[in-house]
């Protein structure tokens, strides 16, 4: 059974600081997603990482994937208040998508001015 | 291009009733997946449909069912509601199942 673990689950940080969220998964998969969820809202797709060594960046967020270590990271650079949200990583169960995604429990990020 | 839409957005039911939720995918998307989100269990996969066929189902009882129509719109049904079914039900669509899934706003179900 595929397990996805995120840490930390809660993170409070100040604006301007850098931090990294970690996502470990238990079985081989070459497709990993990062989503953002604002309170009371749905999930917004941030990144899809498809291969070992993949790195994607959008604004102050950068995601990377190490399939050998079964680890993905989401790095936040010079955080701003607008990035406060819950961030989920998700792994494709089957490689083909038909088995759905297995999500981590999410990292609740609060960025204080 | 319009996003994934779900109706209704909020629903209150009582135990023992049944409920039907609807999802319209992004135009051109043929794969529709459903997820349940609760504070305790997080996000859990319910089922995935492609071309009107359910291809897989998560670890949920038979009270949870769904279907997909020829226009890719999908419905899910929960019969004999239990208090624990209170959750946010999210629908996601993608071109095919292996591509990025785009989520709708969800239906928040409260079972009393």
Interface residues (C-beta under 8 A of the other chain):
Chain A: X31 X33 X35 X41 X42 X43 X44 X45 X48 X88 X90 X92 X93 X94 X95 X96 X97 X98 X99 X100 X101 X102 X103 X104 X105 X106
Chain B: X31 X33 X35 X42 X43 X44 X45 X46 X47 X48 X50 X55 X56 X58 X90 X92 X94 X96 X97 X98 X99 X100 X101 X102 X103 X104 X105 X106
